[in-house]
Amino acid sequence: IAEDIMSKPAITLWSDAHFFSPYVLSAFVAIQEKGLVCTLKTVDLADGEHLRPTWQGYALTQRVPLLQIEDFELSESSAIAEYLEDRFAPPTWERIYPLDLQKRARARQIQAWLRSDLMPLREERSTDVIFAGTKKAPLSEAGRSSAGKLFAIADNLLAHGMPNLFGEWCIADTDLALMINRLALYGDDVPERLADYAAFQWQRASVQRFCVLSAKSTG
């Protein structure tokens, strides 16, 4: 059992070709923060490569990110993060979720919310504005309403004034910061405290490594 805990099996993470996916970012950061090493492979979603029978990725969902560890395949970034936390468990491995049960549940709630809500914002400020500097139209009424909801909830979550959601960093910090940065890095109006929080999170080494991958793929 000890050998299984300490070993680092071969890990592959599939990404979109340009490393634009916020969910690939989340999975990549989770792997990095765990202190694990992975091989990166890409699939061209824009060209429909993931829909072709020649793609060796996960046939069930045909989406990225896709985590492959030995003969096990898993998609959906929050499921990947939770699996990594369980398989490479603290204290042997670095923690990516809070130790406290209620805070851990809240972190997972935040992740689920960010993946299921705020659709106008996600559509009008897709992550190519962050990673490629793409220009977009001003936010629509629905986009402004979505941004306002994001600001209100994030402001409440960060009312304690700490630089991270729960004192120590967790993977939900990266996910929330990315959502805020869809606006902040584009130049939309963002409350100063939230912009500062997102900027602080964005300087994390694991996030910056992902930004380098995206820059290399587009430049």
C-alpha angles and dihedrals in degrees: 000000000000091000090053092050095049098041121097108217123205108280126193124189120194118210138177111271095258100037092240098132114111088206094054087050090054093049092044092051091048091054093046095047090050088058092243128141122227140182112234121219126177137210124196104238094177090058093046093244091144090061095056121097089233092068110102095206130109108312095197098068104004089213139122141272096055119175119204120189114172105307095341122099126191134176133189114070099236090050089050092052093049092047092051091049091052099041096042095036128187138280091036090046130033117274120244097176128053117270093225111088096225094045090049090052090048091051090053090047090054091050092050092047094051090052097047106035140046092053096160090055092047091050098044095041102035115177094261085082087064102039102030105023092240115180119234138184119265114279116278122230089266090049092051091048090050091049090049090053090050091050094048095050095041091048090054093047091050097041089114089072096231121136092240131047096247106018096266119057118265135177091261088066090063092048094049093045091053092053091051091045091058082076105025097051091044092055100250117143111275126172108262096238092053093045090051091049092051092046091051092050091047092061092063109122095236092053092047090052088057091049089054090053091051093047092051092049093053101034 
